[in-house]
Amino acid sequence: MRTLICGSLAYDNIMVFPDHFKNHILPEKIHMLNVAFLVPEMRREFGGCAGNIAYNLKMLGGEPVMMATVGDDFSPYTARLEQLNITQEHVQHVPDTFTAQAFITTDLADNQITAFHPGAMNFSHLNSVKDARDINLGIIAPDGRDGMLQHAREFHETGIPFIFDPGQGLPMYNGDELLDFIDMADYVAVNDYEGQMLQDRTGRNLESLASKTKAVIVTLGAQGSMILADGKKFDIPCVPPTEIIDPTGCGDAYRAGLLYGILHQLDWNTAGQIGSLMGSLKISRRGGQNHQFSRDEIDQYYLDHFGHRIF
């Protein structure tokens, strides 16, 4: 069963400054800031919401189909996706652009200075959901503004159920636009901060928004998650990780578990628990796509925590 994942494919360029930013920024000169940080340590990670979700869904045995726009520098990512056997049939190259990427500099106190270049992501509207075939379920993850609006309309028009997952793209939309998304979507997924912003912008509480959809899912970090569906609230516990290394991509891993659960018509407790487990497995590795587990290993972890198997 094929799942269409509309969202970004990106590189995360992560640099470590072996000192504290505060030692190199003069407070009295903050109005004319001109600083340079020597970063002897740097790594590039494969990322983007579509890439991270697809990676985790593939690990669960799903069949992810990404819909994204990428730039001239995408070749290393192409090779990786080929190795992972993840289809690129709806990954469109936009000439004379860079693939979306973040440049993140972290100091010894874990303060971060981040710059994000959307690049080819701004052309996501060049892809059409209507071109995808044999799709059973979809998700709209953070992407170019016009593309997210277009893909929601196309999912709705074609009758393909989908999750609206605005993520960091939520501030791009006003309350009326967000309500339009929710009216078209079958499910809404946000973290707790985004959930509050969604309520503030729409003037509706989560229970009211849940009544317009099949479910509203809110991830709560270390407190687990909650799912509002069928007039009920399902509290999903957090799965304690073996190590806490890097939260990057945990939300995407959760959404992959959620997609798997919905696609296989599992109950909300089980779907949420799979999401919780996938987020826990991810947090023990750096980057969004460096955790590797077989279906048997995932099944065993799930059995250990919840007392029965997934597969």
N, C-alpha and C positions, 0 to 999 in steps of 0.2 A: 504494500500500500504506500503510495507516494505522497509525501508531505512537501508542499511548496513553502519555502522559507524566503520571504522578501525582507531584505535588510542589507547591511553593509558587509563588505569584505575589506579588511584593513590590515595594516602593519602597525605594531606598537613598538616604537623605538625607545628603549628604557635605558637611561643613563644614571649613574650613581656619582654624586659629588661627595668626596670623602672629607667633608667638613660640614659646618652649619652655615646656611644662607645668611643668618643674622650677623655673622662675623665679617661679611663682605658687602653688606648693604648699609650705607650711611643714612640714618634716619633723617638728617637735615637736608639730604639731597634726593629724597624720594620723589620729588617733583621733576627731577631731571635724571632719572635712573639710566645708568649706562654701565652694566656689569657683564663680566664674562666668567664662566665657571669651567675649570679644567675637569673633564670627566674621563678618567682613565679606564673606567669600566662601562661597557655598553653592550646591550644585546637587542636583537630584533626578534619579536614574537609574531606569529601568525594570529590574527584576530579578526575583529569585526563581529557583530552580533549574528549575522547569517552564518559565517564560518564557524563560530563557536557552537551555535545550536546544532548545525549539521554534523559537526564532529561528534558531539555527544549522542545525537539521535542515531548515528551510524553505529556507535558503540553498543547501543541497545538493540541493534538489529533492525532498525528502521531504514527507510529508503528516502533520504532527504534530497530535495531538488532545490538548489539555491537560485534565487533571482536577484542579481546584483550587477552593478556597473563598476568596471575596473580600468586602471590606466596602463601606460606603456611599461611600467615596472613590475607587472604582475607575474612574470615568468617563474620566479621561485615558488610562488603560491600555486601556480598551475601544476608544477611538478609535484608538489605536496598532495594536491587534491587527486592527481592521477594515482599516486602511491596509495592513497586512502580509498581509492575506488569510489569517489564521490563525483557524481555527474556534474559537468559544467555546461550543460546544454542551454541554460538561461543565464550564463555569466557573459555579459556583453562588454567588449573592449571599446573604450572611448578614446580615440587617437588624441595625442597631444595633451594628455592629462596624466597626473599621478594617481595611483591607487590611494584611497583615503588612508591617512596615517596620523598617529599621535606621536608627539615627541615629549617624553616625560623625564624630567630631571628630579631626582630625589636626594635629599641630604641625609645626614646621619640621624636626624630627629624625625625622619619620615615625612618631612615637609615636601611638597611637590610643586613644581612649576611645569604646567602642561600647555602645549600648543597643539591644536588639532587642525589639520588641513583636510577638508572634505573631498577635494579633487573630483574624481569621476563619480563619486556618490551623488553629487548634485545633478547628475543626469539619469537618475534612477527611473524617471518617468519614460525613458526610451524603451523600457521593458514593459510588456503587457501580460497580465495574468491570463488573458484570453488565448495567448499563444501556448500555454502549458497544457499538456494532455494527461489524462488519467490521474488527476489530482483528487485525493480524498479529504485532505485537510490542509489549511494554510495558517500562516502567521505573518503579521506585519510587524517587524521589529524596526528599531531606529534606522532611518535612511534619509534620502533627500526629501524635503518637504513636499514637493509636487508629486514625487513618486508614491509617497505614503498615501496621499489623498486619492490618487488615481487607482492604486492597487486595491484600496478598500472598496471603492465603487465597483471595480471589476470583479472582485470576489463576490460582492453582493449580487451583482447582475447575473453572474454565472451560477449562483446558488451553491458555491463552495463554502462550507463553514470555515471560519477563521478566528484566530486570537488577535486582538488588538493589543500590542505591547509597545506603548509609546516610548518608554525608557527616557533617555536623555533628550529625545526629540520632543517631549511633551511641551516645553516652554515655547515652541514654535507656533502653538495653536491657541486660539481663544476658546472661551467656553462653548460657544455655539458650534464651532468646528469639532471640538471634542465630543459633544453630544451627537453630532452627525456620525462620527466614527463609531460610537457606542451603539447607535441605532442600527448600523449596518453589521456590526460584529456579533458573533455568537458568544465570545468569551473576551474578557478583559484581564490583562495581567500587569501588575505594577508592584514596585516595592513600597514600603511604608511611607517614605518621603513623597514619592510620586502619587501615592494614593491620597495624601493630604492635599497636594497641589491640584489633583483632579477634582476633589471636592470643592476646593476654593474657587476654581475657575468655572465649574459648571453650576455651582450653587446647589448641588445635590449630594446627599450623603451616600456612602457606599451601598447601604441597603437599598436605597432608591435606584441606584445605578444597576445593582444586581437584578432588580425586578425587570429591567429592560433587556437582559441577556440571560444566557443559560448559567453563567457563573462569573463572579469577579474573584480573582485570585490575588492575594497580597502577600508578598514575601516579607519576613520580619527579621532577617539576619539570624543571629544566634537564638532568637526566640521562635524560630520555625516559620510557619506561614499559616494563613487562614484562607478558607474558601467559602464564599457565600454563594449558595446554590439551592434551588428548590425550597426557598424560604427558610433554610437552615444555615448554621455556621459550623464548618468543619475545622477544628484546630489540629494542625499538622505539626508534630514535634520536630525539632532539629535533630539530625543524626550527628552525634559527636564525631568530629574528624580525628583521625590518628595524629595529624599535625595541622597547625594553622600556619601556612606559608604565604599564601597570596590569594586574596578574594577576587582577583580579576577573573571575570567570566563565570562566577558562581551563579548569577541570575540566569545566564544563558543555559548553563547546565541544568538548572531547575526546570526551565521551560522545555528543554528536550524531554525530560521525564514526564512533564505534563502533557506534551504532545503525544507521547507514546501511550499514556493512559487514556486520553480521549480517543485516540485512533482505535484502540483495542476495547473501547467501551467498558473500561474498568470503573469501579465506583470511585467517588471523589477522595475518600481516605487513601485508597491505594495509589491513585494518580498523584496525589500530593506527596505521599511517602516516597514514591520513586523519584520525584523531583527533589525532595529533601536529600535523599541518598546521593543523587548525582552531584548536587552542590557540595556535599561533604567530601566526596571523592576528589572533586576538582580542587578544593581549597588546600589540599595537601601537596600541590605542585605549583611551581611558578608558571605564569602565563595562562592563557585560556585554553590551550590545546596540547599540554604536555603530560596529562594524566592518561594512562593506558590501562584498561581493564577489559578482560574478556567477559562475555555474557555469563559464563559460569561463575566468574568471580563476583560480578554484580549481583547475581542471583544469591550467592552465598552470603554476601554482605547484607542483602535485604532479609534473608532468612534469619541471620544472627540478630538483627535489630527489631524485626517485626513478626517473627514467628512463622512465617510461611513464605513460599516462593513466588516470584513474578512469572517466570516462564514455564 
